[in-house]
């Protein structure tokens, strides 16, 4: 049995072939467009309908699974190089045309989210998910080839790495039957793990401990955030890529982030041409419906090459604030969030201005104010900034966040005290600063954010198979 991708690449005509797939369309009782998921492209199967049983013809409906045996020949029609002259056809699984929700017509993305179990059968979602798979492979390949070890961070954790507090609780207690202590608080000492536990928001802290023995490690796993945000940028369950490297300072961290992102994008540019071409065309059609001033200046593939072919500009937060404060959009009050003083947290509109308008290349901002960044980031000598870095892309703004970690025990303990983080909570994390501490760095990349950038999809819910969002865990 062959795949459609193999047959479309084949230069061997008149070979006997067998393929299995799902009917996309069936027209004139003769031409079947068949797809098996191996490529965005269908293969045309041509029936001799006069010699085909009428009851069989009635079963060849959109969505039906069929097996076709025949001869691969040069196509007589336009749009394809080869087609199959059918000798035998078998319906493996029927599809009722009156009930099948993915008929061959344009469906809204919202409608397809409501049918997430079947949306993969559309061209858009099959292209997106093949690219997601290719990106996943490229990530593992890059780190393996660069001497990293894959580290499986725990999904259940007692720590809040980001300090955000937006975590899903993990408990064995029955609802409304949790035991309480003498003060009326839930007594987690009687729970399954003997303490309060949650689903992880990041594997970073645990990965740091492994980097301090294995040198270079990376996590690639699910993370969770109980943030009640119904936006195009948020998911409650998402996947994170988090490398951690011993003996790496901030400059080396920025070097790695740039090289890593360029590598995986170049990888899919060379291996996923058909899917990218389809998604680029889809995006061009979508752009035509927008007002002229809201259209993207770059096509999808131009955006990808904008990242893969340009050197990333490195700019301090302080310099970026000066640029933004003196920019035309800020002076003319075009920014939704005006930039007036040092210390503000930058918004997506500011990040995009720096990338798309000012520098016209990807940007890495570094040395952020300490009070807007996490406790584990290394404090600079000025006492007010930390060795943090964010990688900014066109169209989306921040795609990577990272830092040189605070390796000095006394400084780290002081920062935890100021922020009210109990030492007992992270005693094991502090141990790595007691025994053989060293400069080390890492960063985090939300995988869905990367897939969204590479595919051009406008909503993050459309780049993960089954999105988990507020009030939605249907599938």
Secondary structure, 3 states (H helix, E strand, C coil): CCCHHHHHHCCCCCCEEEEEEEEEEEECCCEEEEECCCCCCCEEEECCHHHCCHHHHCCCCCCCEEEEEEEEEECCCCCCCEEEEEEEEEEEECCCCCCCCCCCCCCCHHHHHHCCCCHHHCHHHHHHHHHHHHHHHHHHHHHHHCCCEECCCCCEECCCCCCCCCCCEECCCCCCCCCECCCCCECHHHCCCCCCEEECCCCHHHHHHHHHHHCEEEEEEEEECCCCCCCCCCCCEEEEEEEEEECCCHHHHHHHHHHHHHHHHHHHHHHCHHHHHHHHHHHHHHHHCCCHHHCCCCCHHHHHHHHHCCCCEEEEHHHHHHHHHCCHHHHCCCCCCCCCCCCCCCCHHHHHHHHHHHHCCCEEEEEEEHHHCCCCECECCCCCEEEEEEEEECCCEEEEEEEEECCCHHHHHHHHHHHCCCHHHHHHHHHHHHCCCCCEEEEEEEHHHHHHHHHCCCCHHHCCCCCCECCECCC
